[in-house]
Amino acid sequence: MTFDLKLAKNLRFGNRRATLGVDIYNVFNSDAIQDYIETYTVDDATTPAVEVNNWGHRDDIIAPRFARISVQFYF
């Protein structure tokens, strides 16, 4: 589970407006596993290549913490 945060401030200039904001994704920097490899590969003795069985290993984790700064102008 991730926790995201958005902070924004409205600035008014007469009949115009600007919004300054920052979005912070994955605030607590969770590295939870999203998906596992569910394919089990059977070793084949007729092939010379060594096959590695990755069944049950993690395939995907939650994206790391990052921030986005934004400015919007309304006129």
N, CA, C and O atoms as a Maestro MAE file, in Angstrom:
{
 s_m_m2io_version
 :::
 2.0.0
}

f_m_ct {
 s_m_title
 :::
 protein
 m_atom[300] {
  # First column is atom index #
  i_m_mmod_type
  r_m_x_coord
  r_m_y_coord
  r_m_z_coord
  i_m_residue_number
  s_m_chain_name
  s_m_pdb_residue_name
  s_m_pdb_atom_name
  i_m_atomic_number
  :::
  1 25 0.846 -1.181 0.000 1 A "MET " " N  " 7
  2 3 0.000 0.000 0.000 1 A "MET " " CA " 6
  3 2 0.892 1.245 0.000 1 A "MET " " C  " 6
  4 15 1.889 1.318 0.719 1 A "MET " " O  " 8
  5 25 0.516 2.191 -0.803 2 A "THR " " N  " 7
  6 3 1.302 3.419 -0.870 2 A "THR " " CA " 6
  7 2 0.503 4.586 -0.294 2 A "THR " " C  " 6
  8 15 -0.726 4.553 -0.227 2 A "THR " " O  " 8
  9 25 1.226 5.597 0.112 3 A "PHE " " N  " 7
  10 3 0.624 6.816 0.643 3 A "PHE " " CA " 6
  11 2 1.159 7.967 -0.184 3 A "PHE " " C  " 6
  12 15 2.366 8.209 -0.212 3 A "PHE " " O  " 8
  13 25 0.261 8.683 -0.863 4 A "ASP " " N  " 7
  14 3 0.629 9.815 -1.704 4 A "ASP " " CA " 6
  15 2 0.161 11.103 -1.037 4 A "ASP " " C  " 6
  16 15 -0.815 11.106 -0.287 4 A "ASP " " O  " 8
  17 25 0.864 12.190 -1.317 5 A "LEU " " N  " 7
  18 3 0.563 13.478 -0.692 5 A "LEU " " CA " 6
  19 2 0.597 14.574 -1.748 5 A "LEU " " C  " 6
  20 15 1.496 14.607 -2.588 5 A "LEU " " O  " 8
  21 25 -0.387 15.475 -1.703 6 A "LYS " " N  " 7
  22 3 -0.412 16.620 -2.607 6 A "LYS " " CA " 6
  23 2 -0.602 17.879 -1.784 6 A "LYS " " C  " 6
  24 15 -1.512 17.971 -0.960 6 A "LYS " " O  " 8
  25 25 0.267 18.843 -2.019 7 A "LEU " " N  " 7
  26 3 0.162 20.152 -1.383 7 A "LEU " " CA " 6
  27 2 0.070 21.191 -2.488 7 A "LEU " " C  " 6
  28 15 0.822 21.136 -3.461 7 A "LEU " " O  " 8
  29 25 -0.859 22.147 -2.338 8 A "ALA " " N  " 7
  30 3 -1.037 23.173 -3.352 8 A "ALA " " CA " 6
  31 2 -1.419 24.495 -2.698 8 A "ALA " " C  " 6
  32 15 -2.024 24.521 -1.626 8 A "ALA " " O  " 8
  33 25 -1.062 25.576 -3.352 9 A "LYS " " N  " 7
  34 3 -1.382 26.921 -2.861 9 A "LYS " " CA " 6
  35 2 -1.910 27.745 -4.024 9 A "LYS " " C  " 6
  36 15 -1.280 27.820 -5.079 9 A "LYS " " O  " 8
  37 25 -3.064 28.360 -3.828 10 A "ASN " " N  " 7
  38 3 -3.649 29.250 -4.826 10 A "ASN " " CA " 6
  39 2 -3.156 30.671 -4.594 10 A "ASN " " C  " 6
  40 15 -3.196 31.167 -3.468 10 A "ASN " " O  " 8
  41 25 -2.698 31.318 -5.637 11 A "LEU " " N  " 7
  42 3 -2.276 32.717 -5.584 11 A "LEU " " CA " 6
  43 2 -3.159 33.520 -6.527 11 A "LEU " " C  " 6
  44 15 -3.353 33.134 -7.679 11 A "LEU " " O  " 8
  45 25 -3.699 34.645 -6.039 12 A "ARG " " N  " 7
  46 3 -4.597 35.461 -6.857 12 A "ARG " " CA " 6
  47 2 -3.925 36.779 -7.198 12 A "ARG " " C  " 6
  48 15 -3.289 37.412 -6.356 12 A "ARG " " O  " 8
  49 25 -4.082 37.175 -8.458 13 A "PHE " " N  " 7
  50 3 -3.545 38.439 -8.971 13 A "PHE " " CA " 6
  51 2 -4.672 39.149 -9.708 13 A "PHE " " C  " 6
  52 15 -4.797 39.019 -10.925 13 A "PHE " " O  " 8
  53 25 -5.484 39.891 -8.982 14 A "GLY " " N  " 7
  54 3 -6.631 40.557 -9.597 14 A "GLY " " CA " 6
  55 2 -7.639 39.520 -10.071 14 A "GLY " " C  " 6
  56 15 -8.176 38.764 -9.261 14 A "GLY " " O  " 8
  57 25 -7.903 39.474 -11.379 15 A "ASN " " N  " 7
  58 3 -8.840 38.476 -11.903 15 A "ASN " " CA " 6
  59 2 -8.112 37.247 -12.453 15 A "ASN " " C  " 6
  60 15 -8.731 36.401 -13.099 15 A "ASN " " O  " 8
  61 25 -6.832 37.146 -12.208 16 A "ARG " " N  " 7
  62 3 -6.046 35.994 -12.638 16 A "ARG " " CA " 6
  63 2 -5.636 35.163 -11.427 16 A "ARG " " C  " 6
  64 15 -5.660 35.636 -10.291 16 A "ARG " " O  " 8
  65 25 -5.260 33.918 -11.694 17 A "ARG " " N  " 7
  66 3 -4.930 33.015 -10.595 17 A "ARG " " CA " 6
  67 2 -3.827 32.056 -11.020 17 A "ARG " " C  " 6
  68 15 -3.741 31.666 -12.184 17 A "ARG " " O  " 8
  69 25 -2.989 31.682 -10.068 18 A "ALA " " N  " 7
  70 3 -1.948 30.678 -10.292 18 A "ALA " " CA " 6
  71 2 -2.011 29.670 -9.151 18 A "ALA " " C  " 6
  72 15 -2.294 30.029 -8.008 18 A "ALA " " O  " 8
  73 25 -1.748 28.426 -9.466 19 A "THR " " N  " 7
  74 3 -1.708 27.369 -8.456 19 A "THR " " CA " 6
  75 2 -0.329 26.743 -8.473 19 A "THR " " C  " 6
  76 15 0.117 26.227 -9.498 19 A "THR " " O  " 8
  77 25 0.344 26.790 -7.333 20 A "LEU " " N  " 7
  78 3 1.644 26.143 -7.171 20 A "LEU " " CA " 6
  79 2 1.416 24.870 -6.373 20 A "LEU " " C  " 6
  80 15 0.704 24.885 -5.369 20 A "LEU " " O  " 8
  81 25 2.016 23.765 -6.811 21 A "GLY " " N  " 7
  82 3 1.775 22.518 -6.103 21 A "GLY " " CA " 6
  83 2 2.945 21.559 -6.166 21 A "GLY " " C  " 6
  84 15 3.827 21.672 -7.018 21 A "GLY " " O  " 8
  85 25 2.929 20.622 -5.252 22 A "VAL " " N  " 7
  86 3 3.910 19.540 -5.236 22 A "VAL " " CA " 6
  87 2 3.159 18.249 -4.907 22 A "VAL " " C  " 6
  88 15 2.364 18.206 -3.968 22 A "VAL " " O  " 8
  89 25 3.418 17.204 -5.686 23 A "ASP " " N  " 7
  90 3 2.866 15.876 -5.447 23 A "ASP " " CA " 6
  91 2 4.018 14.968 -5.033 23 A "ASP " " C  " 6
  92 15 5.049 14.922 -5.704 23 A "ASP " " O  " 8
  93 25 3.844 14.250 -3.937 24 A "ILE " " N  " 7
  94 3 4.855 13.295 -3.485 24 A "ILE " " CA " 6
  95 2 4.200 11.916 -3.510 24 A "ILE " " C  " 6
  96 15 3.210 11.671 -2.821 24 A "ILE " " O  " 8
  97 25 4.769 11.027 -4.313 25 A "TYR " " N  " 7
  98 3 4.231 9.683 -4.456 25 A "TYR " " CA " 6
  99 2 5.065 8.705 -3.633 25 A "TYR " " C  " 6
  100 15 6.290 8.816 -3.577 25 A "TYR " " O  " 8
  101 25 4.390 7.743 -2.992 26 A "ASN " " N  " 7
  102 3 5.029 6.732 -2.149 26 A "ASN " " CA " 6
  103 2 5.838 7.409 -1.036 26 A "ASN " " C  " 6
  104 15 7.044 7.194 -0.918 26 A "ASN " " O  " 8
  105 25 5.172 8.215 -0.235 27 A "VAL " " N  " 7
  106 3 5.799 9.036 0.804 27 A "VAL " " CA " 6
  107 2 6.670 8.213 1.751 27 A "VAL " " C  " 6
  108 15 7.762 8.651 2.113 27 A "VAL " " O  " 8
  109 25 6.211 7.037 2.156 28 A "PHE " " N  " 7
  110 3 6.954 6.226 3.117 28 A "PHE " " CA " 6
  111 2 7.937 5.277 2.446 28 A "PHE " " C  " 6
  112 15 8.542 4.444 3.121 28 A "PHE " " O  " 8
  113 25 8.108 5.388 1.127 29 A "ASN " " N  " 7
  114 3 9.079 4.622 0.338 29 A "ASN " " CA " 6
  115 2 8.909 3.116 0.541 29 A "ASN " " C  " 6
  116 15 9.876 2.402 0.810 29 A "ASN " " O  " 8
  117 25 7.682 2.649 0.409 30 A "SER " " N  " 7
  118 3 7.390 1.228 0.530 30 A "SER " " CA " 6
  119 2 8.002 0.465 -0.636 30 A "SER " " C  " 6
  120 15 8.029 0.963 -1.761 30 A "SER " " O  " 8
  121 25 8.493 -0.745 -0.371 31 A "ASP " " N  " 7
  122 3 9.026 -1.574 -1.449 31 A "ASP " " CA " 6
  123 2 8.290 -2.909 -1.493 31 A "ASP " " C  " 6
  124 15 8.899 -3.959 -1.697 31 A "ASP " " O  " 8
  125 25 6.984 -2.855 -1.301 32 A "ALA " " N  " 7
  126 3 6.162 -4.059 -1.287 32 A "ALA " " CA " 6
  127 2 6.163 -4.735 -2.652 32 A "ALA " " C  " 6
  128 15 6.272 -4.077 -3.687 32 A "ALA " " O  " 8
  129 25 6.040 -6.047 -2.638 33 A "ILE " " N  " 7
  130 3 6.026 -6.825 -3.879 33 A "ILE " " CA " 6
  131 2 4.640 -6.724 -4.505 33 A "ILE " " C  " 6
  132 15 3.629 -6.920 -3.832 33 A "ILE " " O  " 8
  133 25 4.606 -6.418 -5.787 34 A "GLN " " N  " 7
  134 3 3.352 -6.308 -6.518 34 A "GLN " " CA " 6
  135 2 2.969 -7.613 -7.203 34 A "GLN " " C  " 6
  136 15 1.783 -7.927 -7.304 34 A "GLN " " O  " 8
  137 25 3.954 -8.382 -7.678 35 A "ASP " " N  " 7
  138 3 3.661 -9.556 -8.481 35 A "ASP " " CA " 6
  139 2 4.768 -10.587 -8.311 35 A "ASP " " C  " 6
  140 15 5.923 -10.241 -8.065 35 A "ASP " " O  " 8
  141 25 4.405 -11.844 -8.444 36 A "TYR " " N  " 7
  142 3 5.355 -12.952 -8.377 36 A "TYR " " CA " 6
  143 2 5.388 -13.674 -9.722 36 A "TYR " " C  " 6
  144 15 4.421 -13.628 -10.482 36 A "TYR " " O  " 8
  145 25 6.503 -14.338 -10.007 37 A "ILE " " N  " 7
  146 3 6.598 -15.156 -11.214 37 A "ILE " " CA " 6
  147 2 5.842 -16.451 -10.944 37 A "ILE " " C  " 6
  148 15 6.173 -17.189 -10.016 37 A "ILE " " O  " 8
  149 25 4.835 -16.721 -11.752 38 A "GLU " " N  " 7
  150 3 3.969 -17.876 -11.523 38 A "GLU " " CA " 6
  151 2 4.235 -19.016 -12.496 38 A "GLU " " C  " 6
  152 15 3.530 -20.024 -12.462 38 A "GLU " " O  " 8
  153 25 5.233 -18.883 -13.360 39 A "THR " " N  " 7
  154 3 5.536 -19.909 -14.346 39 A "THR " " CA " 6
  155 2 6.633 -20.824 -13.821 39 A "THR " " C  " 6
  156 15 7.721 -20.373 -13.466 39 A "THR " " O  " 8
  157 25 6.329 -22.115 -13.779 40 A "TYR " " N  " 7
  158 3 7.311 -23.101 -13.338 40 A "TYR " " CA " 6
  159 2 7.909 -23.756 -14.577 40 A "TYR " " C  " 6
  160 15 7.174 -24.314 -15.392 40 A "TYR " " O  " 8
  161 25 9.215 -23.699 -14.730 41 A "THR " " N  " 7
  162 3 9.873 -24.307 -15.886 41 A "THR " " CA " 6
  163 2 10.469 -25.646 -15.469 41 A "THR " " C  " 6
  164 15 11.115 -25.758 -14.427 41 A "THR " " O  " 8
  165 25 10.243 -26.643 -16.290 42 A "VAL " " N  " 7
  166 3 10.761 -27.981 -16.045 42 A "VAL " " CA " 6
  167 2 12.076 -28.123 -16.797 42 A "VAL " " C  " 6
  168 15 12.147 -27.814 -17.987 42 A "VAL " " O  " 8
  169 25 13.121 -28.588 -16.110 43 A "ASP " " N  " 7
  170 3 14.413 -28.791 -16.768 43 A "ASP " " CA " 6
  171 2 14.294 -29.918 -17.784 43 A "ASP " " C  " 6
  172 15 13.734 -30.978 -17.506 43 A "ASP " " O  " 8
  173 25 14.839 -29.658 -18.971 44 A "ASP " " N  " 7
  174 3 14.809 -30.634 -20.053 44 A "ASP " " CA " 6
  175 2 16.221 -31.179 -20.230 44 A "ASP " " C  " 6
  176 15 17.148 -30.427 -20.528 44 A "ASP " " O  " 8
  177 25 16.381 -32.479 -20.049 45 A "ALA " " N  " 7
  178 3 17.714 -33.097 -20.129 45 A "ALA " " CA " 6
  179 2 18.267 -33.115 -21.544 45 A "ALA " " C  " 6
  180 15 19.471 -33.295 -21.731 45 A "ALA " " O  " 8
  181 25 17.417 -32.934 -22.539 46 A "THR " " N  " 7
  182 3 17.891 -32.992 -23.928 46 A "THR " " CA " 6
  183 2 18.514 -31.684 -24.386 46 A "THR " " C  " 6
  184 15 19.190 -31.659 -25.414 46 A "THR " " O  " 8
  185 25 18.309 -30.610 -23.661 47 A "THR " " N  " 7
  186 3 18.898 -29.324 -24.041 47 A "THR " " CA " 6
  187 2 20.165 -29.093 -23.239 47 A "THR " " C  " 6
  188 15 20.182 -29.321 -22.030 47 A "THR " " O  " 8
  189 25 21.236 -28.641 -23.902 48 A "PRO " " N  " 7
  190 3 22.496 -28.434 -23.187 48 A "PRO " " CA " 6
  191 2 22.495 -27.199 -22.289 48 A "PRO " " C  " 6
  192 15 23.310 -27.104 -21.371 48 A "PRO " " O  " 8
  193 25 21.596 -26.260 -22.542 49 A "ALA " " N  " 7
  194 3 21.568 -25.027 -21.756 49 A "ALA " " CA " 6
  195 2 21.023 -25.305 -20.359 49 A "ALA " " C  " 6
  196 15 20.129 -26.134 -20.190 49 A "ALA " " O  " 8
  197 25 21.550 -24.626 -19.380 50 A "VAL " " N  " 7
  198 3 21.072 -24.762 -18.002 50 A "VAL " " CA " 6
  199 2 19.929 -23.783 -17.807 50 A "VAL " " C  " 6
  200 15 20.095 -22.576 -17.980 50 A "VAL " " O  " 8
  201 25 18.771 -24.309 -17.447 51 A "GLU " " N  " 7
  202 3 17.609 -23.446 -17.227 51 A "GLU " " CA " 6
  203 2 17.512 -23.103 -15.750 51 A "GLU " " C  " 6
  204 15 17.714 -23.958 -14.888 51 A "GLU " " O  " 8
  205 25 17.207 -21.866 -15.471 52 A "VAL " " N  " 7
  206 3 17.040 -21.411 -14.101 52 A "VAL " " CA " 6
  207 2 15.557 -21.290 -13.824 52 A "VAL " " C  " 6
  208 15 14.824 -20.639 -14.568 52 A "VAL " " O  " 8
  209 25 15.127 -21.914 -12.761 53 A "ASN " " N  " 7
  210 3 13.722 -21.859 -12.403 53 A "ASN " " CA " 6
  211 2 13.506 -20.698 -11.435 53 A "ASN " " C  " 6
  212 15 14.018 -20.722 -10.316 53 A "ASN " " O  " 8
  213 25 12.753 -19.685 -11.857 54 A "ASN " " N  " 7
  214 3 12.500 -18.498 -11.034 54 A "ASN " " CA " 6
  215 2 11.120 -18.496 -10.400 54 A "ASN " " C  " 6
  216 15 10.660 -17.454 -9.933 54 A "ASN " " O  " 8
  217 25 10.451 -19.639 -10.374 55 A "TRP " " N  " 7
  218 3 9.095 -19.697 -9.855 55 A "TRP " " CA " 6
  219 2 9.050 -19.203 -8.403 55 A "TRP " " C  " 6
  220 15 9.848 -19.639 -7.573 55 A "TRP " " O  " 8
  221 25 8.138 -18.315 -8.106 56 A "GLY " " N  " 7
  222 3 7.954 -17.785 -6.764 56 A "GLY " " CA " 6
  223 2 8.801 -16.562 -6.441 56 A "GLY " " C  " 6
  224 15 8.643 -15.982 -5.367 56 A "GLY " " O  " 8
  225 25 9.688 -16.156 -7.328 57 A "HIS " " N  " 7
  226 3 10.499 -14.962 -7.091 57 A "HIS " " CA " 6
  227 2 9.684 -13.718 -7.423 57 A "HIS " " C  " 6
  228 15 8.689 -13.795 -8.144 57 A "HIS " " O  " 8
  229 25 10.102 -12.586 -6.903 58 A "ARG " " N  " 7
  230 3 9.364 -11.346 -7.173 58 A "ARG " " CA " 6
  231 2 9.558 -10.920 -8.624 58 A "ARG " " C  " 6
  232 15 10.625 -11.109 -9.207 58 A "ARG " " O  " 8
  233 25 8.516 -10.350 -9.185 59 A "ASP " " N  " 7
  234 3 8.548 -9.897 -10.567 59 A "ASP " " CA " 6
  235 2 8.439 -8.380 -10.656 59 A "ASP " " C  " 6
  236 15 8.950 -7.774 -11.597 59 A "ASP " " O  " 8
  237 25 7.776 -7.766 -9.681 60 A "ASP " " N  " 7
  238 3 7.536 -6.328 -9.745 60 A "ASP " " CA " 6
  239 2 7.366 -5.789 -8.324 60 A "ASP " " C  " 6
  240 15 6.726 -6.424 -7.486 60 A "ASP " " O  " 8
  241 25 7.944 -4.611 -8.058 61 A "ILE " " N  " 7
  242 3 7.754 -3.963 -6.766 61 A "ILE " " CA " 6
  243 2 7.164 -2.570 -6.999 61 A "ILE " " C  " 6
  244 15 7.145 -2.075 -8.126 61 A "ILE " " O  " 8
  245 25 6.691 -1.954 -5.937 62 A "ILE " " N  " 7
  246 3 6.103 -0.618 -6.027 62 A "ILE " " CA " 6
  247 2 7.178 0.386 -6.436 62 A "ILE " " C  " 6
  248 15 8.326 0.284 -6.003 62 A "ILE " " O  " 8
  249 25 6.809 1.338 -7.257 63 A "ALA " " N  " 7
  250 3 7.745 2.370 -7.720 63 A "ALA " " CA " 6
  251 2 8.316 3.153 -6.538 63 A "ALA " " C  " 6
  252 15 7.620 3.354 -5.542 63 A "ALA " " O  " 8
  253 25 9.567 3.596 -6.631 64 A "PRO " " N  " 7
  254 3 10.185 4.331 -5.515 64 A "PRO " " CA " 6
  255 2 9.549 5.707 -5.322 64 A "PRO " " C  " 6
  256 15 8.760 6.163 -6.150 64 A "PRO " " O  " 8
  257 25 9.903 6.351 -4.227 65 A "ARG " " N  " 7
  258 3 9.384 7.678 -3.912 65 A "ARG " " CA " 6
  259 2 9.859 8.676 -4.967 65 A "ARG " " C  " 6
  260 15 11.023 8.656 -5.368 65 A "ARG " " O  " 8
  261 25 8.960 9.540 -5.408 66 A "PHE " " N  " 7
  262 3 9.346 10.636 -6.290 66 A "PHE " " CA " 6
  263 2 8.376 11.785 -6.107 66 A "PHE " " C  " 6
  264 15 7.276 11.616 -5.583 66 A "PHE " " O  " 8
  265 25 8.798 12.941 -6.543 67 A "ALA " " N  " 7
  266 3 7.986 14.154 -6.381 67 A "ALA " " CA " 6
  267 2 7.802 14.839 -7.730 67 A "ALA " " C  " 6
  268 15 8.639 14.719 -8.624 67 A "ALA " " O  " 8
  269 25 6.697 15.555 -7.856 68 A "ARG " " N  " 7
  270 3 6.404 16.321 -9.067 68 A "ARG " " CA " 6
  271 2 5.987 17.720 -8.640 68 A "ARG " " C  " 6
  272 15 5.109 17.883 -7.792 68 A "ARG " " O  " 8
  273 25 6.611 18.715 -9.222 69 A "ILE " " N  " 7
  274 3 6.295 20.116 -8.941 69 A "ILE " " CA " 6
  275 2 5.470 20.643 -10.110 69 A "ILE " " C  " 6
  276 15 5.784 20.378 -11.270 69 A "ILE " " O  " 8
  277 25 4.415 21.388 -9.798 70 A "SER " " N  " 7
  278 3 3.548 21.883 -10.871 70 A "SER " " CA " 6
  279 2 3.170 23.336 -10.643 70 A "SER " " C  " 6
  280 15 3.074 23.807 -9.510 70 A "SER " " O  " 8
  281 25 2.958 24.030 -11.750 71 A "VAL " " N  " 7
  282 3 2.476 25.424 -11.745 71 A "VAL " " CA " 6
  283 2 1.377 25.502 -12.796 71 A "VAL " " C  " 6
  284 15 1.574 25.097 -13.941 71 A "VAL " " O  " 8
  285 25 0.219 26.024 -12.401 72 A "GLN " " N  " 7
  286 3 -0.881 26.213 -13.336 72 A "GLN " " CA " 6
  287 2 -1.299 27.678 -13.307 72 A "GLN " " C  " 6
  288 15 -1.439 28.285 -12.246 72 A "GLN " " O  " 8
  289 25 -1.494 28.224 -14.498 73 A "PHE " " N  " 7
  290 3 -1.943 29.612 -14.631 73 A "PHE " " CA " 6
  291 2 -3.340 29.630 -15.213 73 A "PHE " " C  " 6
  292 15 -3.607 28.952 -16.205 73 A "PHE " " O  " 8
  293 25 -4.231 30.394 -14.613 74 A "TYR " " N  " 7
  294 3 -5.592 30.577 -15.082 74 A "TYR " " CA " 6
  295 2 -5.765 32.043 -15.457 74 A "TYR " " C  " 6
  296 15 -5.573 32.925 -14.621 74 A "TYR " " O  " 8
  297 25 -6.126 32.306 -16.705 75 A "PHE " " N  " 7
  298 3 -6.323 33.697 -17.133 75 A "PHE " " CA " 6
  299 2 -7.514 33.827 -18.032 75 A "PHE " " C  " 6
  300 15 -7.827 34.927 -18.486 75 A "PHE " " O  " 8
  :::
 }
 m_bond[299] {
  # First column is bond index #
  i_m_from
  i_m_to
  i_m_order
  :::
  1 1 2 1
  2 2 3 1
  3 3 4 2
  4 3 5 1
  5 5 6 1
  6 6 7 1
  7 7 8 2
  8 7 9 1
  9 9 10 1
  10 10 11 1
  11 11 12 2
  12 11 13 1
  13 13 14 1
  14 14 15 1
  15 15 16 2
  16 15 17 1
  17 17 18 1
  18 18 19 1
  19 19 20 2
  20 19 21 1
  21 21 22 1
  22 22 23 1
  23 23 24 2
  24 23 25 1
  25 25 26 1
  26 26 27 1
  27 27 28 2
  28 27 29 1
  29 29 30 1
  30 30 31 1
  31 31 32 2
  32 31 33 1
  33 33 34 1
  34 34 35 1
  35 35 36 2
  36 35 37 1
  37 37 38 1
  38 38 39 1
  39 39 40 2
  40 39 41 1
  41 41 42 1
  42 42 43 1
  43 43 44 2
  44 43 45 1
  45 45 46 1
  46 46 47 1
  47 47 48 2
  48 47 49 1
  49 49 50 1
  50 50 51 1
  51 51 52 2
  52 51 53 1
  53 53 54 1
  54 54 55 1
  55 55 56 2
  56 55 57 1
  57 57 58 1
  58 58 59 1
  59 59 60 2
  60 59 61 1
  61 61 62 1
  62 62 63 1
  63 63 64 2
  64 63 65 1
  65 65 66 1
  66 66 67 1
  67 67 68 2
  68 67 69 1
  69 69 70 1
  70 70 71 1
  71 71 72 2
  72 71 73 1
  73 73 74 1
  74 74 75 1
  75 75 76 2
  76 75 77 1
  77 77 78 1
  78 78 79 1
  79 79 80 2
  80 79 81 1
  81 81 82 1
  82 82 83 1
  83 83 84 2
  84 83 85 1
  85 85 86 1
  86 86 87 1
  87 87 88 2
  88 87 89 1
  89 89 90 1
  90 90 91 1
  91 91 92 2
  92 91 93 1
  93 93 94 1
  94 94 95 1
  95 95 96 2
  96 95 97 1
  97 97 98 1
  98 98 99 1
  99 99 100 2
  100 99 101 1
  101 101 102 1
  102 102 103 1
  103 103 104 2
  104 103 105 1
  105 105 106 1
  106 106 107 1
  107 107 108 2
  108 107 109 1
  109 109 110 1
  110 110 111 1
  111 111 112 2
  112 111 113 1
  113 113 114 1
  114 114 115 1
  115 115 116 2
  116 115 117 1
  117 117 118 1
  118 118 119 1
  119 119 120 2
  120 119 121 1
  121 121 122 1
  122 122 123 1
  123 123 124 2
  124 123 125 1
  125 125 126 1
  126 126 127 1
  127 127 128 2
  128 127 129 1
  129 129 130 1
  130 130 131 1
  131 131 132 2
  132 131 133 1
  133 133 134 1
  134 134 135 1
  135 135 136 2
  136 135 137 1
  137 137 138 1
  138 138 139 1
  139 139 140 2
  140 139 141 1
  141 141 142 1
  142 142 143 1
  143 143 144 2
  144 143 145 1
  145 145 146 1
  146 146 147 1
  147 147 148 2
  148 147 149 1
  149 149 150 1
  150 150 151 1
  151 151 152 2
  152 151 153 1
  153 153 154 1
  154 154 155 1
  155 155 156 2
  156 155 157 1
  157 157 158 1
  158 158 159 1
  159 159 160 2
  160 159 161 1
  161 161 162 1
  162 162 163 1
  163 163 164 2
  164 163 165 1
  165 165 166 1
  166 166 167 1
  167 167 168 2
  168 167 169 1
  169 169 170 1
  170 170 171 1
  171 171 172 2
  172 171 173 1
  173 173 174 1
  174 174 175 1
  175 175 176 2
  176 175 177 1
  177 177 178 1
  178 178 179 1
  179 179 180 2
  180 179 181 1
  181 181 182 1
  182 182 183 1
  183 183 184 2
  184 183 185 1
  185 185 186 1
  186 186 187 1
  187 187 188 2
  188 187 189 1
  189 189 190 1
  190 190 191 1
  191 191 192 2
  192 191 193 1
  193 193 194 1
  194 194 195 1
  195 195 196 2
  196 195 197 1
  197 197 198 1
  198 198 199 1
  199 199 200 2
  200 199 201 1
  201 201 202 1
  202 202 203 1
  203 203 204 2
  204 203 205 1
  205 205 206 1
  206 206 207 1
  207 207 208 2
  208 207 209 1
  209 209 210 1
  210 210 211 1
  211 211 212 2
  212 211 213 1
  213 213 214 1
  214 214 215 1
  215 215 216 2
  216 215 217 1
  217 217 218 1
  218 218 219 1
  219 219 220 2
  220 219 221 1
  221 221 222 1
  222 222 223 1
  223 223 224 2
  224 223 225 1
  225 225 226 1
  226 226 227 1
  227 227 228 2
  228 227 229 1
  229 229 230 1
  230 230 231 1
  231 231 232 2
  232 231 233 1
  233 233 234 1
  234 234 235 1
  235 235 236 2
  236 235 237 1
  237 237 238 1
  238 238 239 1
  239 239 240 2
  240 239 241 1
  241 241 242 1
  242 242 243 1
  243 243 244 2
  244 243 245 1
  245 245 246 1
  246 246 247 1
  247 247 248 2
  248 247 249 1
  249 249 250 1
  250 250 251 1
  251 251 252 2
  252 251 253 1
  253 253 254 1
  254 254 255 1
  255 255 256 2
  256 255 257 1
  257 257 258 1
  258 258 259 1
  259 259 260 2
  260 259 261 1
  261 261 262 1
  262 262 263 1
  263 263 264 2
  264 263 265 1
  265 265 266 1
  266 266 267 1
  267 267 268 2
  268 267 269 1
  269 269 270 1
  270 270 271 1
  271 271 272 2
  272 271 273 1
  273 273 274 1
  274 274 275 1
  275 275 276 2
  276 275 277 1
  277 277 278 1
  278 278 279 1
  279 279 280 2
  280 279 281 1
  281 281 282 1
  282 282 283 1
  283 283 284 2
  284 283 285 1
  285 285 286 1
  286 286 287 1
  287 287 288 2
  288 287 289 1
  289 289 290 1
  290 290 291 1
  291 291 292 2
  292 291 293 1
  293 293 294 1
  294 294 295 1
  295 295 296 2
  296 295 297 1
  297 297 298 1
  298 298 299 1
  299 299 300 2
  :::
 }
}
